[in-house]
């Protein structure tokens, strides 16, 4: 995932720099926790809880839906990549087969990278005030000569 950060030089306009957030074990752990939470909430919802609890569960499941879908897709592609790489590195296979599997592994590896980039920002901890509204007051004033 790529974030944009402003850098300021003394005499130039602020420029945007790309900052890449690397996928790591902490994201794997967070993804597994969120998928597990989603499954637990789904099981709890099947037990017919009270209406106010149903609403709370529904909101949380909705917020986890995209993470769960992308996580499940990532899991499938990761398993596929592992099996492709196993065949591509198997010395018992003929050269052409290994090359085909290597080429396929490159394509699947790119898909894994894209999914991880999408998941990075979804897995970052949210601020408690993220879902709150904001009131912005705009006032007319003199100026503009800054």
C-alpha positions in Angstrom: 0.0 0.0 0.0 1.2 3.5 -0.8 0.5 6.5 1.3 1.4 10.0 0.3 3.3 12.3 2.6 4.2 15.9 2.2 7.8 17.0 2.2 8.7 20.6 2.5 11.9 22.3 1.1 12.7 25.8 2.2 12.0 27.5 -1.1 9.9 25.0 -3.0 6.2 24.0 -3.1 5.5 21.0 -0.9 6.0 17.8 -2.9 4.3 14.5 -2.3 6.4 11.4 -1.6 5.2 7.9 -1.7 5.6 5.9 1.6 5.1 2.2 1.2 3.7 0.3 4.2 5.3 -3.2 4.2 3.2 -6.3 4.8 4.5 -8.1 7.9 3.7 -10.7 10.6 1.7 -8.1 12.6 -0.7 -7.7 9.6 -1.0 -11.5 9.3 -1.9 -11.7 13.0 -4.4 -8.9 12.8 -6.0 -10.4 9.7 -6.4 -13.7 11.4 -7.9 -12.0 14.5 -10.4 -10.0 12.4 -11.5 -13.1 10.4 -11.9 -15.0 13.6 -13.9 -12.2 15.2 -16.2 -12.1 12.1 -16.8 -15.9 12.3 -17.5 -15.7 16.1 -20.0 -12.8 15.5 -21.7 -14.8 12.7 -22.1 -17.8 15.1 -23.5 -15.5 17.8 -26.0 -14.1 15.4 -27.2 -17.6 14.6 -28.1 -18.0 18.3 -30.8 -15.3 18.0 -29.5 -12.6 20.5 -31.6 -9.7 21.7 -32.4 -7.0 19.1 -30.0 -4.4 20.4 -27.2 -7.0 20.4 -28.2 -8.0 16.8 -27.8 -4.4 15.8 -24.3 -4.2 17.4 -23.3 -7.5 15.8 -24.6 -6.3 12.4 -22.6 -3.1 12.5 -19.4 -4.9 13.4 -19.9 -7.6 10.8 -20.5 -5.0 8.2 -17.2 -3.3 9.1 -15.4 -6.6 8.9 -17.0 -7.8 5.7 -14.4 -6.4 3.3 -11.5 -7.5 5.4 -12.9 -11.0 5.6 -13.6 -11.2 1.8 -10.1 -9.9 0.9 -8.6 -12.1 3.6 -10.3 -15.3 2.2 -9.2 -14.4 -1.3 -5.6 -13.7 -0.1 -5.6 -17.1 1.7 -6.6 -18.9 -1.6 -4.0 -17.1 -3.6 -1.3 -17.7 -1.0 -2.0 -21.4 -1.0 -2.0 -21.5 -4.8 1.3 -19.6 -4.9 2.9 -22.1 -2.5 1.8 -25.1 -4.6 3.0 -23.4 -7.8 6.4 -22.6 -6.3 6.7 -26.2 -5.0 6.2 -27.6 -8.5 8.4 -25.0 -10.1 11.3 -25.9 -7.8 10.7 -29.7 -8.1 13.8 -31.2 -9.9 11.7 -34.2 -10.9 9.6 -32.1 -13.3 10.8 -31.3 -16.8 12.3 -27.9 -17.6 9.2 -26.7 -19.6 6.8 -27.6 -16.8 8.9 -25.8 -14.2 9.1 -22.7 -16.4 5.4 -22.7 -16.9 4.8 -23.0 -13.2 7.3 -20.2 -12.5 5.6 -17.9 -14.9 2.2 -18.7 -13.3 3.7 -18.1 -9.8 4.8 -14.6 -10.9 1.3 -13.7 -11.9 -0.2 -15.1 -8.7 2.5 -13.4 -6.7 1.4 -10.1 -8.2 -2.2 -10.8 -7.2 -1.1 -11.6 -3.6 0.8 -8.2 -3.5 -2.3 -6.3 -4.7 -4.5 -7.9 -2.1 -2.0 -7.2 0.6 -1.8 -3.6 -0.5 -5.6 -3.3 -0.3 -5.7 -5.0 3.2 -2.9 -2.9 4.8 -5.1 0.1 5.3 -8.1 -2.0 6.4 -6.0 -3.7 9.0 -4.6 -0.5 10.6 -6.2 0.3 14.0 -9.0 2.8 13.8 -9.4 5.8 15.9 -12.5 5.8 18.1 -13.7 9.0 16.5 -13.4 7.8 12.9 -17.1 7.1 12.5 -18.2 10.4 14.2 -19.5 13.3 12.2 -17.8 16.7 12.1 -19.2 20.2 12.1 -17.2 22.6 10.1 -17.8 26.3 10.3 -16.8 28.4 7.4 -16.7 32.2 7.8 -16.1 34.9 5.2 -13.2 37.2 5.9 -10.8 39.6 4.3 -7.5 38.3 3.2 -6.0 36.4 0.4 -2.7 38.3 0.2 -0.7 35.7 2.1 
